[in-house]
Amino acid sequence: MASNRLTPKQLAERWSITTETLRYWRWNAKGPLYVKMNGVIVYRLEDVDQFEKEHLRRHTADNVLVNGVEGKMEV
């Protein structure tokens, strides 16, 4: 795998979540952008980094920025 891409397993390990959580997020358009070619899913590192930046918080009650607009994250 190219060093600028992560498999779902690698991303799940990075975030200490399950691959099932990532699958759920893909199904519901909640997680980072991903590429799917010939049935293979990969996450570009630049999209993962951007997703992480968009979810930075100082406090649990902090709002997040989604597409540059401040608001509460919906689950």
N, CA and C atoms as an extended XYZ file, in Angstrom:
225
Properties=species:S:1:pos:R:3:atomname:S:1:resname:S:1:resid:I:1 pbc="F F F"
N         0.857       -1.188        0.000 N   MET     1
C         0.000        0.000        0.000 CA  MET     1
C         0.895        1.240        0.000 C   MET     1
N         0.543        2.197       -0.814 N   ALA     2
C         1.317        3.436       -0.879 CA  ALA     2
C         1.323        4.123        0.478 C   ALA     2
N         2.409        4.807        0.790 N   SER     3
C         2.548        5.426        2.109 CA  SER     3
C         1.595        6.601        2.312 C   SER     3
N         0.995        7.109        1.245 N   ASN     4
C         0.060        8.220        1.396 CA  ASN     4
C        -1.394        7.744        1.441 C   ASN     4
N        -1.573        6.443        1.619 N   ARG     5
C        -2.925        5.875        1.716 CA  ARG     5
C        -2.995        4.898        2.882 C   ARG     5
N        -4.195        4.797        3.464 N   LEU     6
C        -4.418        3.850        4.561 CA  LEU     6
C        -5.559        2.918        4.194 C   LEU     6
N        -5.419        1.659        4.540 N   THR     7
C        -6.532        0.728        4.400 CA  THR     7
C        -7.496        0.973        5.557 C   THR     7
N        -8.732        0.479        5.457 N   PRO     8
C        -9.643        0.602        6.604 CA  PRO     8
C        -9.041        0.014        7.878 C   PRO     8
N        -8.328       -1.098        7.759 N   LYS     9
C        -7.711       -1.711        8.940 CA  LYS     9
C        -6.661       -0.784        9.553 C   LYS     9
N        -5.834       -0.173        8.707 N   GLN    10
C        -4.803        0.737        9.208 CA  GLN    10
C        -5.413        1.969        9.873 C   GLN    10
N        -6.472        2.518        9.271 N   LEU    11
C        -7.119        3.687        9.859 CA  LEU    11
C        -7.809        3.320       11.169 C   LEU    11
N        -8.450        2.162       11.204 N   ALA    12
C        -9.098        1.714       12.443 CA  ALA    12
C        -8.067        1.580       13.564 C   ALA    12
N        -6.905        1.046       13.249 N   GLU    13
C        -5.842        0.919       14.253 CA  GLU    13
C        -5.346        2.297       14.686 C   GLU    13
N        -5.212        3.206       13.751 N   ARG    14
C        -4.743        4.564       14.060 CA  ARG    14
C        -5.685        5.247       15.038 C   ARG    14
N        -6.987        5.068       14.855 N   TRP    15
C        -7.986        5.743       15.684 CA  TRP    15
C        -8.539        4.871       16.817 C   TRP    15
N        -8.055        3.662       16.954 N   SER    16
C        -8.529        2.725       17.988 CA  SER    16
C       -10.039        2.515       17.907 C   SER    16
N       -10.505        2.296       16.682 N   ILE    17
C       -11.908        1.965       16.442 CA  ILE    17
C       -11.943        0.690       15.597 C   ILE    17
N       -13.132        0.193       15.317 N   THR    18
C       -13.240       -1.014       14.507 CA  THR    18
C       -13.428       -0.659       13.035 C   THR    18
N       -13.114       -1.619       12.191 N   THR    19
C       -13.381       -1.429       10.766 CA  THR    19
C       -14.889       -1.349       10.522 C   THR    19
N       -15.664       -1.959       11.396 N   GLU    20
C       -17.129       -1.871       11.285 CA  GLU    20
C       -17.607       -0.439       11.498 C   GLU    20
N       -16.966        0.286       12.404 N   THR    21
C       -17.311        1.697       12.610 CA  THR    21
C       -17.030        2.488       11.341 C   THR    21
N       -15.889        2.241       10.724 N   LEU    22
C       -15.566        2.924        9.471 CA  LEU    22
C       -16.581        2.581        8.383 C   LEU    22
N       -16.979        1.332        8.324 N   ARG    23
C       -17.980        0.922        7.336 CA  ARG    23
C       -19.297        1.652        7.582 C   ARG    23
N       -19.698        1.738        8.843 N   TYR    24
C       -20.925        2.462        9.191 CA  TYR    24
C       -20.810        3.927        8.783 C   TYR    24
N       -19.693        4.555        9.060 N   TRP    25
C       -19.489        5.959        8.691 CA  TRP    25
C       -19.548        6.144        7.180 C   TRP    25
N       -18.946        5.198        6.415 N   ARG    26
C       -19.014        5.306        4.950 CA  ARG    26
C       -20.460        5.207        4.489 C   ARG    26
N       -21.202        4.283        5.029 N   TRP    27
C       -22.598        4.069        4.659 CA  TRP    27
C       -23.441        5.315        4.945 C   TRP    27
N       -23.108        6.011        6.035 N   ASN    28
C       -23.876        7.179        6.454 CA  ASN    28
C       -23.183        8.506        6.150 C   ASN    28
N       -22.132        8.465        5.354 N   ALA    29
C       -21.392        9.664        4.948 CA  ALA    29
C       -20.956       10.507        6.153 C   ALA    29
N       -20.434        9.864        7.185 N   LYS    30
C       -20.020       10.557        8.412 CA  LYS    30
C       -18.514       10.684        8.560 C   LYS    30
N       -17.746        9.815        7.941 N   GLY    31
C       -16.311        9.788        8.158 CA  GLY    31
C       -15.545       10.570        7.119 C   GLY    31
N       -14.237       10.334        7.060 N   PRO    32
C       -13.405       11.035        6.081 CA  PRO    32
C       -13.696       10.548        4.667 C   PRO    32
N       -13.313       11.365        3.687 N   LEU    33
C       -13.436       10.955        2.292 CA  LEU    33
C       -12.615        9.694        2.065 C   LEU    33
N       -13.036        8.893        1.101 N   TYR    34
C       -12.299        7.678        0.778 CA  TYR    34
C       -12.374        7.423       -0.719 C   TYR    34
N       -11.516        6.538       -1.193 N   VAL    35
C       -11.486        6.143       -2.593 CA  VAL    35
C       -11.887        4.680       -2.662 C   VAL    35
N       -12.768        4.362       -3.626 N   LYS    36
C       -13.135        2.964       -3.846 CA  LYS    36
C       -12.952        2.665       -5.326 C   LYS    36
N       -11.990        1.786       -5.600 N   MET    37
C       -11.706        1.389       -6.976 CA  MET    37
C       -11.626       -0.125       -7.045 C   MET    37
N       -12.394       -0.696       -7.967 N   ASN    38
C       -12.413       -2.155       -8.129 CA  ASN    38
C       -12.737       -2.859       -6.819 C   ASN    38
N       -13.595       -2.246       -6.012 N   GLY    39
C       -14.022       -2.850       -4.762 CA  GLY    39
C       -13.054       -2.675       -3.599 C   GLY    39
N       -11.941       -1.991       -3.829 N   VAL    40
C       -10.936       -1.778       -2.783 CA  VAL    40
C       -11.096       -0.367       -2.229 C   VAL    40
N       -11.185       -0.259       -0.900 N   ILE    41
C       -11.350        1.030       -0.238 CA  ILE    41
C       -10.033        1.451        0.385 C   ILE    41
N        -9.649        2.697        0.120 N   VAL    42
C        -8.472        3.284        0.768 CA  VAL    42
C        -8.808        4.715        1.170 C   VAL    42
N        -8.116        5.178        2.188 N   TYR    43
C        -8.253        6.554        2.672 CA  TYR    43
C        -6.954        7.288        2.352 C   TYR    43
N        -7.062        8.420        1.657 N   ARG    44
C        -5.877        9.226        1.396 CA  ARG    44
C        -5.470        9.908        2.694 C   ARG    44
N        -4.182        9.900        2.977 N   LEU    45
C        -3.677       10.469        4.220 CA  LEU    45
C        -4.058       11.942        4.347 C   LEU    45
N        -4.059       12.678        3.250 N   GLU    46
C        -4.431       14.096        3.298 CA  GLU    46
C        -5.885       14.273        3.738 C   GLU    46
N        -6.776       13.350        3.347 N   ASP    47
C        -8.177       13.436        3.772 CA  ASP    47
C        -8.347       13.053        5.237 C   ASP    47
N        -7.570       12.074        5.689 N   VAL    48
C        -7.598       11.677        7.099 CA  VAL    48
C        -7.098       12.829        7.961 C   VAL    48
N        -5.985       13.447        7.546 N   ASP    49
C        -5.439       14.586        8.296 CA  ASP    49
C        -6.455       15.730        8.361 C   ASP    49
N        -7.110       16.016        7.243 N   GLN    50
C        -8.112       17.080        7.209 CA  GLN    50
C        -9.282       16.766        8.131 C   GLN    50
N        -9.749       15.528        8.111 N   PHE    51
C       -10.850       15.103        8.976 CA  PHE    51
C       -10.474       15.284       10.446 C   PHE    51
N        -9.240       14.906       10.789 N   GLU    52
C        -8.772       15.068       12.164 CA  GLU    52
C        -8.728       16.543       12.544 C   GLU    52
N        -8.229       17.393       11.654 N   LYS    53
C        -8.168       18.829       11.936 CA  LYS    53
C        -9.559       19.417       12.154 C   LYS    53
N       -10.527       18.954       11.381 N   GLU    54
C       -11.895       19.469       11.496 CA  GLU    54
C       -12.571       19.037       12.798 C   GLU    54
N       -11.987       18.050       13.483 N   HIS    55
C       -12.594       17.541       14.713 CA  HIS    55
C       -11.759       17.829       15.958 C   HIS    55
N       -10.828       18.776       15.837 N   LEU    56
C       -10.044       19.176       17.009 CA  LEU    56
C       -10.933       19.912       18.006 C   LEU    56
N       -10.710       19.651       19.284 N   ARG    57
C       -11.485       20.301       20.338 CA  ARG    57
C       -10.584       20.608       21.519 C   ARG    57
N       -10.964       21.622       22.271 N   ARG    58
C       -10.294       21.920       23.539 CA  ARG    58
C       -11.134       21.423       24.713 C   ARG    58
N       -12.418       21.262       24.481 N   HIS    59
C       -13.350       20.883       25.536 CA  HIS    59
C       -14.444       20.019       24.909 C   HIS    59
N       -15.021       19.125       25.684 N   THR    60
C       -16.040       18.228       25.134 CA  THR    60
C       -17.273       18.966       24.628 C   THR    60
N       -17.523       20.167       25.121 N   ALA    61
C       -18.694       20.925       24.688 CA  ALA    61
C       -18.396       21.824       23.483 C   ALA    61
N       -17.145       21.825       23.023 N   ASP    62
C       -16.787       22.660       21.882 CA  ASP    62
C       -17.565       22.260       20.634 C   ASP    62
N       -17.855       23.271       19.822 N   ASN    63
C       -18.439       23.024       18.515 CA  ASN    63
C       -17.328       22.614       17.554 C   ASN    63
N       -17.717       21.987       16.455 N   VAL    64
C       -16.757       21.626       15.423 CA  VAL    64
C       -17.020       22.471       14.187 C   VAL    64
N       -16.005       22.600       13.355 N   LEU    65
C       -16.179       23.288       12.077 CA  LEU    65
C       -16.432       22.239       11.005 C   LEU    65
N       -17.544       22.379       10.305 N   VAL    66
C       -17.863       21.489        9.199 CA  VAL    66
C       -17.997       22.356        7.967 C   VAL    66
N       -17.109       22.148        7.010 N   ASN    67
C       -17.067       22.973        5.798 CA  ASN    67
C       -16.987       24.448        6.143 C   ASN    67
N       -16.204       24.773        7.180 N   GLY    68
C       -15.995       26.159        7.553 CA  GLY    68
C       -17.106       26.788        8.360 C   GLY    68
N       -18.147       26.006        8.699 N   VAL    69
C       -19.281       26.539        9.459 CA  VAL    69
C       -19.287       25.892       10.839 C   VAL    69
N       -19.384       26.721       11.881 N   GLU    70
C       -19.376       26.210       13.244 CA  GLU    70
C       -20.741       25.621       13.586 C   GLU    70
N       -20.725       24.470       14.243 N   GLY    71
C       -21.981       23.857       14.646 CA  GLY    71
C       -21.730       22.602       15.440 C   GLY    71
N       -22.764       22.077       16.058 N   LYS    72
C       -22.657       20.826       16.797 CA  LYS    72
C       -22.613       19.664       15.815 C   LYS    72
N       -21.781       18.680       16.118 N   MET    73
C       -21.698       17.515       15.253 CA  MET    73
C       -22.872       16.598       15.515 C   MET    73
N       -23.522       16.168       14.457 N   GLU    74
C       -24.649       15.245       14.599 CA  GLU    74
C       -24.132       13.837       14.433 C   GLU    74
N       -24.632       12.942       15.271 N   VAL    75
C       -24.230       11.543       15.182 CA  VAL    75
C       -25.316       10.712       14.593 C   VAL    75
